[in-house]
Amino acid sequence: MPLHKMIHLSDKSKLYLWKINESFEELFSQVQLNDSSIERLKSMKSESHQKGFLAVRMILQHIGCSDFDLFYDEFGKPHLKLEDRRDRTLKATYHLPPTSYHPIHISISHSHEFSAIAISDESIGIDIEILKEKALKIAPRYMDVSHLESLSTVEKIKKATVVWGIKESIFKIKNEAGISFPDHIFEMPFSFEDKKAFATLKFNNKEEKFNIQFDSVEEYIFVCAFEDTV
């Protein structure tokens, strides 16, 4: 199946969603993988995780990159290492000067039937989650449940899922050992209809602010976090 949707998060930030309707064999036959990715794929016990992994590579190919352009640092954070030609193409796509030294940032997520990649000229974190009652059941472990008051059960599940996505997305940006969702990342009160929120990370005697965008696609919630550099 082709790309499900591309969403403009801003002039220089895009989100790509792939709905996984293909079989493992179909996905595997259409992507090129480096040796470490092949070994990683083999180590995955769940076919759902394998397909999500391969669908991410399908998105990379869709935007003119490949698995060979993707690498992970020692903390597991993904980065793009591009040849000059691909670098120029992406910078043109995101309206950056060809000679600029702006890095291209990438964040990756997948859940069940969807894989997602966010590309931006600024630090970005993304999370996509299927809506489940479990998010509400474990909400006291990671959020201020007073933010769920006066909501229906369905609304509580949606909002709790957004809050989890906020914290997961911020963690992906910072990627520092010791960050606790309930103790260090705090979401400001927000309405689900706003499709935006604000959050703060208080960690290691430092306070950092983040702008959040979120929305739903079918029975899923996706959340994107950006560092507030103002």
N, C-alpha and C positions, 0 to 999 in steps of 0.2 A: 504494500500500500504506500502511496506517496505521503509526504509530510501532512499531518493532520491540520496544523495551524501554526502560523507565525504571528506573534504579537509584538507590536512596537511598545516597549516599556518607556522609551524616551527616544530622542533623536539619535542617540548613540548606544542604545541598548535594545536588544531583541531577544525574544524568547521563542524557542522552537519546540513544538510538541509533536511527538510521533505516537500514533495509536498502533499498538502491536496486534495486528491481525494475522501476521505471517507465522508460519511454523518455524521451529528452530532451524530446520534444514534450509528453508527459503532465505532466512536472514543470513545464515552462515555462508551460503553460496554467493551472497551479494556484497560482502565486505572483505577488505584486506586487513589482516591483523599482523602485528609484529610478534616476535617470539614470546615476549613476556605476557602479552595479552592472550595468546593461545594457552599458555600455561595457567594463567588466571582463570580463563574460561573453563578449562578442564577441572579446576579445583572447586568450581561451584556445584553444589549438590542439587540445587533447585533449578528446574528448567525455566521457571519464571524469571529468576535472576539472570540466567544465561541469555534469555531473549531480551531482557531489559538492557543488558550490557551490549548486545549486538545492535539493538535499536539506537543506542547512543551513537554507535559508529555509523549507522545509516544517516543520522542527522549530520554528523561531521562531513560525510561525503556530500550531502545535500548542499552544504555551505562552502564547498570547495576545499575542504581539508580531508584528513584521513586519520586513522589510528596511529600512523607513524608521526603525526604532528602533535600527538597528545602524550604528555608524560606526567608523572605524579612525583611530588617531592617527598621528603622523608616523613612528613606528617600525613601523607595521603591526599594532599590537595592537588587538584588537576591544574595543568598549565598547558598553553599552546607554544610549541617551538616551531616556527614557520620559516620556510625558505623565503628568500626575498620576494619572489613573485607572489606567493600566497599572502605574504605580509602586506604587500602593496594593494592586493585585491581586497583584503579585509579592511584595510584602512580607508579605501575608497568607499566601501559599503557603509562604514560607520562615520564617514565624513571627517576623517582625520587627514592632515597634510601628509603626503607621501614620505616626507623626510622627518616627520615627527618621531619622537621617542616614546610616545604613549604606548604602553603595553596593551595587548588585547586580553581581557580577563574572561575566564570561562568558569561556569559552575554547572554541575550535573546532578540530576536526580532521576529516579525511576520508581514506579509503584504499580505493580500488577500490569494493567493494560497500557500504561503510558510511560514513555521516557521523555525527558526534557533536558534541553541545554539552554543556558542563558549566556549571551555574549555581550560584552560591554567594554567601553574604554575606561570604566571605573570599577573598583572592587565590587563584586556582586556575589550574593549567595542565593541559591534557589532550593526550594523543597516542594515536592508534589506528593500528596497523600490521598488515598481513597478514604471516603467518609465511612467511619465505623463507630459503633457505640463504645468501643474500647477507649477512644480518645477522651470520652466523657468520664469513663470509669477511673482512668488514671490521672485525670486532670489535677487533682490535689497534689500530685507528685511534682508537677512542673509549672503551675500557674496560680494566680490569685483567683480562686473560684467565685469571689464576689462579683467578678466581671461577667458571670453567667446568670446572675439573678434576673428574675422577671422574664426569662426567655422560655420558649417551648422546648421540648426535648430535642426536636430536630434542629432548632436554632442553637441550642447549647452544643450539640455535636459539631455543627459547622464552625462555631466560634472557637471551641476548644481545639479543633483541627487547625484553624488559622493560627492560633497562639503557638501550637507545637511547631508549625511551619516557620513562624517568626523566629523562634529560638533556634531551630535547626539551621535556618538560613544565616543568622548572625554567627552561629558557631562555625559554619563553613567559611565565612569570611575571615574570622580571627584565627580559628584552628589552633587554639592554645590549650595545652593540657591544664586541667584544673578548673576550667570554666563549668559552672553548674547552672543548669536551666533555671531552677527555682531561686537560687541564691544570688545569681549575678546578672541575669537578663530579665528586664522588666518591661512589659508592654504597657503603653498608656491606654486608658479606656477608649474604645472605638466601637463603631457600628458596622455590622457586616455589610450593610448597603453602601458604605463609604468606599469600600475597596481600597482603602489606604489606612495606614496607621503609623505610629511612631513608637520606638523602643529605645531603651538605654542599656548599655553594658557597663556594669560597675565591677571592675576586676583589677587587681594589683594596684590599688590606689589611683586608678584612672577611670574617668567616666567618658564614654563614647556614645554618640547618638546615631540612630539609624532611621532612614525613611523606608517604609514598607509599602509594597503594592501586592494585592492579592485578588484572586477571582476564582470562579468555579468553571470547570469544564466537565460536562456529564456528571458522574458521581465522584469527582475528584476536586481537590482544592490545591491551587498552586500559590506559592508565596515567594516573593523576591525581596531581598533586603539590599539596601545601598547605604554605604557610610555617609553620614551627614558631615561634609567637610567645611561647611560654612561657619 
